Amino acid sequence: MEWKPFEHLTLQAPYIPVRTVKAKATYEVFRPLRVYAGFDWDDDWYLRADRERTSHRLFCYESA
């Protein structure tokens, strides 16, 4: 989703189910200078060493 409430402000919020959320607000001070603030929440999973079953996974949830 991208929304431009007025000329110099853009809001973006992509969502990928279930555990990926990103948001970003960009303000154009003057061309080409822009400032932005963002949020990123994502997850990763890894197979632990010497595990043959994929159900034995290590999950990591991170937000920045």
Backbone torsions as a table, in degrees:
resi	resn	phi	psi	omega
1	MET	NA	134.2	175.1
2	GLU	-133.5	132.3	-177.5
3	TRP	-133.3	135.6	179.3
4	LYS	-119.5	87.2	-175.5
5	PRO	-63.7	-32.1	170.8
6	PHE	-150.1	174.8	-165.8
7	GLU	-53.5	-40.9	-172.3
8	HIS	-100.4	4.6	-178.0
9	LEU	-122.5	129.6	176.9
10	THR	-126.3	131.5	177.0
11	LEU	-114.9	131.2	179.2
12	GLN	-126.1	139.2	179.6
13	ALA	-149.3	79.5	174.1
14	PRO	-76.9	148.2	179.3
15	TYR	-137.3	125.9	176.7
16	ILE	-119.7	111.6	-175.9
17	PRO	-59.8	146.8	3.0
18	VAL	-102.4	-29.7	-169.1
19	ARG	-124.3	32.7	175.3
20	THR	-125.5	114.4	179.6
21	VAL	-130.1	130.4	177.3
22	LYS	-134.1	144.8	176.7
23	ALA	-145.3	143.9	-178.2
24	LYS	-150.6	134.1	174.7
25	ALA	-118.8	125.5	-178.5
26	THR	-120.0	131.8	177.7
27	TYR	-121.3	126.1	179.2
28	GLU	-90.0	105.0	-179.5
29	VAL	-66.8	-56.4	170.2
30	PHE	-160.0	153.6	-176.9
31	ARG	-64.7	132.8	-1.3
32	PRO	-96.8	14.2	-175.8
33	LEU	-79.2	122.2	176.7
34	ARG	-132.7	146.6	174.3
35	VAL	-119.4	150.5	179.8
36	TYR	-147.3	158.8	172.9
37	ALA	-130.5	143.3	-176.9
38	GLY	-145.4	165.3	178.1
39	PHE	-138.1	136.0	-178.4
40	ASP	-138.2	121.4	178.6
41	TRP	-126.7	120.7	-172.5
42	ASP	-142.4	165.3	174.6
43	ASP	-134.3	155.6	175.5
44	ASP	-136.3	155.5	172.7
45	TRP	-137.5	148.8	-176.1
46	TYR	-133.8	144.5	171.3
47	LEU	-79.6	132.6	179.1
48	ARG	-74.4	157.2	-175.3
49	ALA	-58.5	137.9	176.2
50	ASP	59.5	30.9	175.7
51	ARG	-108.3	125.1	179.4
52	GLU	-90.2	-26.3	-178.9
53	ARG	-85.8	127.0	-179.0
54	THR	-71.4	-11.4	177.1
55	SER	-76.3	-12.9	177.6
56	HIS	-92.5	77.8	-174.8
57	ARG	-116.6	155.4	173.8
58	LEU	-105.1	124.3	-178.7
59	PHE	-103.4	145.8	177.8
60	CYS	-134.3	121.1	177.0
61	TYR	-108.4	128.9	-174.4
62	GLU	-136.4	139.5	171.9
63	SER	-129.5	145.0	-178.0
64	ALA	-131.6	NA	NA
